Amino acid sequence: MLRSFFIGLVAGQRALTPLALVTGAARRDLIEDDWWGGRLARNPWIAAGSVVMAAAEMAGDKMKSAPDRTVIAGLIPRAATSAFAGAALAPRDRRTAGAALAAATALASSFLGLALRKPAMRHFGQTGTGFVEDAAVLGAGARTVGLI
């Protein structure tokens, strides 16, 4: 369940990264495919699409017009993708609990991450802090799903 918690932390910062990471892990046989979500994550079109969407989200985060992650339009996809990823990373008999834990963690960490980033943005700008956050999210997420 610890991996479900960690993927929720990732989702709190980048909504689509958990989906890209889980599909990447599934394509490398690091995620079980004994349930519908595992089989879906192995689909090459789903995997490719999730990577493109995650990259687009990271690029969009650097724009001045990017909304805060805590608006409802940002929280809904964080909850959804983290629930899917949390279920995929949880033990077989605890997938529902893994989904709930990841979603709750994502929502809470969205607010915490924004509270930490706002002062950093005042000192280092939106683009610089965004790249640092991307690196942290990708590193932590890749480690969580077993890619590194």
C-alpha positions as CSV (number, residue, x, y, z in Angstrom):
1,M,0.0,0.0,0.0
2,L,3.0,2.3,0.3
3,R,3.3,2.4,-3.4
4,S,-0.3,3.5,-3.7
5,F,0.4,6.3,-1.2
6,F,3.5,7.5,-3.1
7,I,1.7,7.5,-6.5
8,G,-0.9,9.7,-4.8
9,L,1.9,12.2,-3.9
10,V,3.0,12.2,-7.5
11,A,-0.6,12.7,-8.8
12,G,-1.0,15.7,-6.5
13,Q,1.7,17.5,-8.5
14,R,1.0,16.2,-12.0
15,A,-2.4,14.6,-12.8
16,L,-1.4,12.6,-15.8
17,T,2.1,11.4,-14.8
18,P,0.8,8.4,-12.7
19,L,-1.1,7.1,-15.7
20,A,2.0,7.4,-17.9
21,L,4.1,5.7,-15.3
22,V,1.7,2.8,-14.7
23,T,1.3,2.1,-18.4
24,G,5.0,2.2,-18.8
25,A,5.5,-0.3,-15.9
26,A,2.7,-2.5,-17.2
27,R,4.3,-2.6,-20.7
28,R,7.5,-3.9,-18.9
29,D,5.6,-6.5,-17.0
30,L,6.0,-4.7,-13.7
31,I,2.3,-4.5,-13.1
32,E,0.0,-7.5,-12.8
33,D,-2.5,-7.8,-15.6
34,D,-5.0,-10.1,-13.8
35,W,-7.6,-7.4,-13.7
36,W,-9.2,-5.1,-16.3
37,G,-7.0,-2.1,-15.4
38,G,-3.8,-4.1,-15.8
39,R,-4.8,-5.3,-19.2
40,L,-5.9,-1.8,-20.3
41,A,-2.5,-0.3,-19.1
42,R,-0.7,-2.7,-21.4
43,N,-2.4,-1.4,-24.5
44,P,0.2,0.4,-26.6
45,W,-2.2,3.1,-27.7
46,I,-3.2,3.8,-24.1
47,A,0.4,3.9,-23.1
48,A,1.5,6.2,-25.9
49,G,-1.5,8.5,-25.3
50,S,-0.8,8.7,-21.6
51,V,2.8,9.7,-22.2
52,V,1.8,12.4,-24.7
53,M,-0.8,13.8,-22.3
54,A,1.6,13.8,-19.4
55,A,4.2,15.6,-21.5
56,A,1.6,18.2,-22.6
57,E,0.6,18.7,-19.0
58,M,4.2,19.3,-18.0
59,A,4.6,21.8,-20.8
60,G,1.4,23.6,-19.9
61,D,2.4,23.9,-16.3
62,K,5.1,26.4,-17.4
63,M,2.6,28.8,-19.0
64,K,1.6,31.9,-17.1
65,S,-2.1,31.0,-17.9
66,A,-1.9,27.6,-16.2
67,P,-4.5,27.3,-13.5
68,D,-3.7,26.3,-9.9
69,R,-3.8,22.5,-9.4
70,T,-6.4,23.0,-6.7
71,V,-9.2,24.1,-9.0
72,I,-11.9,21.5,-9.5
73,A,-10.8,20.9,-13.1
74,G,-7.4,20.0,-11.7
75,L,-8.5,17.9,-8.7
76,I,-10.9,15.6,-10.6
77,P,-8.2,14.1,-13.0
78,R,-5.8,13.8,-10.1
79,A,-8.2,11.8,-8.1
80,A,-9.1,9.6,-11.1
81,T,-5.6,8.9,-12.4
82,S,-4.2,8.3,-8.9
83,A,-7.1,5.9,-8.1
84,F,-6.3,3.9,-11.2
85,A,-2.6,3.9,-10.5
86,G,-3.1,3.2,-6.8
87,A,-5.2,0.2,-7.6
88,A,-2.6,-1.1,-10.1
89,L,0.2,-0.8,-7.5
90,A,-1.8,-2.3,-4.6
91,P,-1.8,-6.0,-3.7
92,R,-4.4,-7.9,-5.6
93,D,-6.8,-8.2,-2.6
94,R,-6.4,-4.5,-1.6
95,R,-7.0,-2.8,-4.9
96,T,-10.0,-0.8,-3.8
97,A,-8.2,0.4,-0.7
98,G,-5.1,1.3,-2.8
99,A,-7.3,3.3,-5.1
100,A,-8.9,5.2,-2.2
101,L,-5.6,5.8,-0.5
102,A,-4.0,7.1,-3.7
103,A,-6.9,9.4,-4.5
104,A,-7.0,10.9,-1.0
105,T,-3.3,11.4,-1.0
106,A,-3.4,13.1,-4.4
107,L,-6.0,15.5,-3.3
108,A,-4.2,16.4,-0.1
109,S,-0.8,16.7,-1.7
110,S,-2.2,19.0,-4.4
111,F,-2.8,21.6,-1.8
112,L,0.5,21.0,0.0
113,G,2.4,21.0,-3.3
114,L,0.9,24.3,-4.4
115,A,1.6,25.9,-0.9
116,L,5.2,24.9,-1.3
117,R,5.6,26.0,-4.9
118,K,4.0,29.4,-4.7
119,P,6.8,30.9,-2.5
120,A,9.4,29.2,-4.7
121,M,7.9,30.7,-7.8
122,R,8.2,34.2,-6.3
123,H,12.0,33.6,-6.0
124,F,12.8,31.4,-9.0
125,G,9.9,31.9,-11.4
126,Q,7.3,29.6,-12.8
127,T,9.4,27.9,-15.4
128,G,12.4,27.0,-13.2
129,T,10.3,25.7,-10.3
130,G,8.2,23.8,-12.8
131,F,11.2,22.0,-14.2
132,V,12.4,21.1,-10.7
133,E,9.0,19.8,-9.8
134,D,8.8,17.8,-13.0
135,A,12.2,16.1,-12.2
136,A,11.1,15.3,-8.7
137,V,7.7,13.9,-9.9
138,L,9.3,11.8,-12.6
139,G,12.0,10.5,-10.4
140,A,9.7,9.6,-7.5
141,G,7.1,8.2,-9.7
142,A,9.5,6.1,-11.8
143,R,10.9,4.7,-8.5
144,T,7.4,4.0,-7.1
145,V,6.3,1.9,-10.1
146,G,9.6,0.1,-10.4
147,L,11.0,1.7,-13.6
148,I,14.2,2.7,-11.8
